[in-house]
């Protein structure tokens, strides 16, 4: 069970499609990601924060950010229309997913600083993502632009990648201009910013069931513990230990919801000290116990 979603950025610079999934599990990838709601609504959970995107909304998710898509409650206007479940959640949803690598888009040098600050420079602590509401996109023909992008990718006609890149320039420009001004400012670049934790994140994901020590991870990076801890927190808005716990909780939740393994096995499999430690940590994270989480799913 891997939270890291591998995409070959050299052979596949984009991943673009429509989906109706409202149960995308917790995962992360190196791509930037744009979601555009065609109908209904979904909740996007990022780094312990939640945001609801509804019909016509545009959402940008940062690279290397843990996120998942879940059902959303009916809310603003009549976004869910008649397709609303008894509990008030949107029974149906459809949205476009556009994943891309900003580093391969050949951004003009003059635009790089501003785009970096907005689309790459922030951390999970700074923002859960960028959401531009549909009412702020009136007259911009976003639906047509997104649909054209999806068709170009699926049909792969001559020079399709060039057209996709042109469409992405337009989408990013609209996002940059319409991004809420109340969004927290991006962090200034720190010494060591060029260092990539990518291999460490993959290592954590692959070995989350083992006893992981931050000191050992620092040694893998040829850093002192203090320098590693400082850079990791600056990059992801949480300590490395907190990140490891979040990875373990995500995998434990997946086992709870999709298997009938008992709690002791799940605790052992996902790297917790024992079942009691697992239950305490899970309750602190979700507000309910693992058993209540499983029963809630079975009775829902």
JOHU-V268855 format. One record per helix or strand of 3 or more residues. SS is the DSSP state (H for helix, E for strand). FROM is the first residue (numbers start at 0). TO is the last residue. Records with the same first field share a line. If there is no record, write none. Layout:
SS->FROM-TO  FROM-TO
This chain:
E->13-18  23-27  31-38  40-45  48-53  57-60  66-70  93-99  129-131
H->101-103  108-118  133-136  141-154  159-177  197-205  213-219  224-235  239-257  262-268  274-285  289-298
